[in-house]
Amino acid sequence: MGIKNTLLLIAGSLSLFLGILGILLPILPTTPFLLLSATCYLKSSKKLYLWLINHKILGLYIKSYIEYKAISIGAKVISIFTLWAVISSSIIFFVDIIHLKLFLLFIAISVTIYILNIKTLTSDMRIDIEGQRNF
């Protein structure tokens, strides 16, 4: 295995970790990190690429975005709820500087608008994606 493949595997694995973390922390964007992982794996390890895009949970993020530029309503709700819970608690309990509070509020509003403007994955889209054995 060459240096290029090793670096792509490391980058793919790091972005996969960040993508999975993004499922739990809405400040991190899940889908872009998973798309980067898929790209890195495609160029370095066909086996990891196929594993990722055919993964029961992670593959759905990638396929729904590639095919429909959409995310599920559940992902939107969880992301927005978690975002506002974290930002609100930070503003109320941890941040004393008004400029930083306003900046955090701006981030929360901007990310919420961004998430709401992404197309919502419909049940028909999901059935189509889940019905595909190999992408």
TAURUR-V576798 format. One record per residue. N is the residue number from 0. OMEGA is omega in whole degrees, -180 to 180 (* if undefined). D_LAST is the distance of its C-alpha to the last C-alpha in Angstrom with 2 decimals. Layout:
[[N OMEGA D_LAST] [N OMEGA D_LAST]]
This chain:
[[0 -178 25.59] [1 180 26.88] [2 -180 27.85] [3 179 25.06] [4 179 22.36] [5 179 24.41] [6 178 24.73] [7 177 21.00] [8 178 20.40] [9 179 23.21] [10 179 22.06] [11 -180 18.50] [12 177 20.14] [13 180 22.72] [14 175 20.40] [15 178 18.37] [16 180 21.81] [17 177 22.78] [18 178 19.64] [19 176 20.42] [20 179 24.03] [21 175 23.13] [22 -178 22.05] [23 -178 25.68] [24 -173 27.41] [25 176 26.67] [26 177 28.45] [27 -179 25.48] [28 -177 22.45] [29 -172 19.45] [30 179 16.58] [31 178 17.98] [32 178 18.46] [33 176 14.96] [34 177 13.70] [35 177 16.40] [36 -180 15.41] [37 180 11.85] [38 179 13.70] [39 180 16.36] [40 178 14.31] [41 -177 12.36] [42 -176 15.94] [43 -176 17.53] [44 180 15.61] [45 -179 12.46] [46 179 13.10] [47 177 13.37] [48 -180 10.33] [49 177 8.14] [50 -176 10.64] [51 -176 10.47] [52 177 7.01] [53 177 7.21] [54 -176 10.82] [55 -177 12.43] [56 -175 14.12] [57 180 12.99] [58 179 9.26] [59 177 10.62] [60 -176 12.68] [61 -177 10.19] [62 -179 7.82] [63 179 11.20] [64 -180 12.81] [65 -175 10.54] [66 -171 10.39] [67 -175 13.84] [68 -174 15.73] [69 171 16.65] [70 -175 17.48] [71 178 18.85] [72 178 22.59] [73 178 23.02] [74 178 21.71] [75 -177 24.09] [76 -180 27.00] [77 -180 26.69] [78 -178 26.32] [79 179 29.29] [80 -179 31.40] [81 178 30.94] [82 -177 31.49] [83 177 34.74] [84 -179 35.90] [85 -178 35.60] [86 -179 37.02] [87 180 39.81] [88 177 40.89] [89 -180 40.92] [90 -175 43.04] [91 -170 45.39] [92 -169 45.88] [93 -175 45.03] [94 -179 45.58] [95 -175 49.12] [96 -176 48.82] [97 180 48.57] [98 178 46.69] [99 176 43.98] [100 179 43.84] [101 178 43.42] [102 177 40.71] [103 177 38.76] [104 177 39.28] [105 178 38.03] [106 -179 34.84] [107 179 34.29] [108 -179 34.93] [109 180 32.72] [110 177 29.71] [111 179 30.31] [112 179 30.47] [113 -178 27.27] [114 -179 25.37] [115 180 26.98] [116 174 26.03] [117 179 22.27] [118 179 20.91] [119 179 20.65] [120 180 17.57] [121 179 18.89] [122 177 18.48] [123 178 17.08] [124 -178 14.28] [125 178 13.67] [126 178 13.87] [127 -179 11.37] [128 -178 8.76] [129 179 10.10] [130 179 10.19] [131 179 6.57] [132 179 6.72] [133 -177 3.75] [134 * 0.00]]
